[in-house]
């Protein structure tokens, strides 16, 4: 099954970024996240958000606290919602991070464990992009018409979700306007290509 093995974020200062991601989210160089120097300009919403799904609200709060201390800014402070509890942050290089759980109360000691990772991208045509990825070996896990698609992530790999760009921005609590580079590259066994909305993939 086709999988996303790594996500590479393009940043202005790789050393500072590595230090931030380690301090904020306990993400080291041997995990799924990579950084490399940014080459092209980017402004506004970059069309995606990274989600760390955790077990309970205390874990959300723990990651938010360390991320803010490391230099992130809060787009949406942690709070309960119909679906659970979560927060939205922007890192110092402009990437949007969602920290969330489906639980509304802690049921045990707070840990720093991440249950799953997702990258949700905003696209012009959800149905067409869904087929584009199916043709490249990804397997659909959930699909709600032209509104939302989630692909399977075998093992502990990063899952991919598709939204309309407008909805991706809305759920990130930012304006949908943006231009230039997405400043993110996905790597896996699907090969090297650029999808219809300009998101780049490289062979792992």
N, C-alpha and C positions, 0 to 999 in steps of 0.2 A: 504494500500500500504506500502511495506517495505521501511524504511527510515533510514538514518544515523542521530542519535540524537546528538551524541557527537564524537569528535575526541580527543584522548589522545596522547600527545607527551611525549616521555620518554627523560628526561633530567638529567644532572648531579647535578643541583642545582634547586630544585623546587621553592624555595622562590624567587631566582633571576629571574627565568623564568616567574613566575607570574607577577613580577614587570615589566619585559620587555614587555610582551604581553599587559599589561594594558597601558603602556606608548606609545608603538609603534602603536598599532591597536585598543585601547580602548576595549580590550577583558577582561572581568571580570570573576570571578569564577562561576557566575550564568549563563553563556552563553554556547555556543556549544563547546568551547575549554577547555580541561583539561590537566594537567601535572602530571607526576608521576616519581619516580626515575628510571633511566636507569639501567637495569640489565645486558645486554649483549653488547659486543663490536660492533662497527659499523665504517666503513670507506668508504670514497668516496660517490658516489651518492646513496641515499637511495631508489630510485625508485619511488618517488612521489613528487608532489608539491601541495601546498595549494594556491588557487586563491581567492582573494577578488575582486568581480566585483562591480564597483562603477559607479556613474552617469556621471562624467565628468573629464577632465584632472586635474583640480584644486584639486579635491579630491584625485586623484592618488598622486599628488605632496605633498599634506598635509600628507598622510600616509607615504610616502617615507621619508619625512623630519623628522617626529617623530621617525620612525624606525631607521634611521641612527643615530640620536641623542641618542637613547637608546642603541645602540651597534650593530646594524645590519651592514652587509657589502653589497655593491652593486655589483651584478653580471652583471646587465644590467641597465644602467641609464634610467630614463624616456625618452621616445621618441615616435614620431608618427610612425605608420606603416600602411600597407594597411588596416588592420582591425580596427584600432583605436589608442589608446595611452596606454602605460603601462611600467612597470618596473619589474625587477626580483631581489629579495634580498635573502640573506642567514642570518638566525638569529644566535645568538651566540652559539646555540646548534646543528647547522648543517641543520636545516629544511629549505627548499626553499619555498619562498613566492612570488606569482605573484600578483601585484596590477594593475588592468586593467579596461579600459572602451572602449566601441565601438565608443564613441564620440571623435572628434578631436579638438573641441572648447568648452569652457565653455559657458553655456547658462543661468547661474544663479549664485547666491551666492554659495561659496564653503561650503560644509557640510562635516561631518565625517560619513555620512551614508553609509552602505554597502548594496547593493541591493541583492547580493547572494554570497554564498560560495561554492566552488567546491574543491574536492580533485581528482587530476588526477594521476593515478598509471600506471607505466610501466610494461607490462606483456610479457611473452614469446609467447603466442598465444592468440590474441585478440578474435577470434571467440570462442575458447574453454572456455575462462574465461567469455565471455559474456553469454554463456549457463550456466555456473556454477552459475552465479548470478541470471539469470532468474529462475533457479531451486530453488533458495532460496527466491524468491518473489519479486525481483526488476523488475521494468517495464522499458523497453527501451523507451527513448525519441527521440534519434537520433542514427543512425548507418550508418557508411560508410565502408561497407565491413569488411576487416580485418585490417583496419587502425585506426578507432576511434568509440567508443561507449559512449554515455552519457545516464545515467539512470535518471528517473524522481525523483524529490525531492518534496514530498508533503509539502505544507505550507512553513515554513521558515527553513526547514532542509537543511543539507549539501548534495549536489549532488555528485555523483561518476562518473568519466569518466575513460575509458580505452584507453591506447595507447600502441604501441610497446615500449619496454624499450628504444630502440635507439631513437625513436621520442620523448619520454618523456624527455630524457636527452637533445636532440637537442633544444626543445622548452623552456628548462630551462637554456640553454646556459652553460651546464656543460658536462664533460666527462661522458659516461655511465658506466664506471667501478666503482664497489663498492662491498662491501662484509659485512657480518654480519647482525645484526638486522636492520629492517626497522625503528625501534624506533617510530612506530605509531600504535595505536590500534583504530579501528572503533567500535562504539557501536550503537546498534539499536534493532529493533524487529525481525531481521533475525536469532538471536540465536548466539551461540558460536561456532566458527569454524576458520580454517585457509584456505585461498584460495590457488589455485595452485601455486602462486608466493610467498607464505609465508606471506601475509598480514593477520594480526589477527583481528578477530571480537569477541566482547563480547556482551552477552545479556544486554540490557539497564536495 
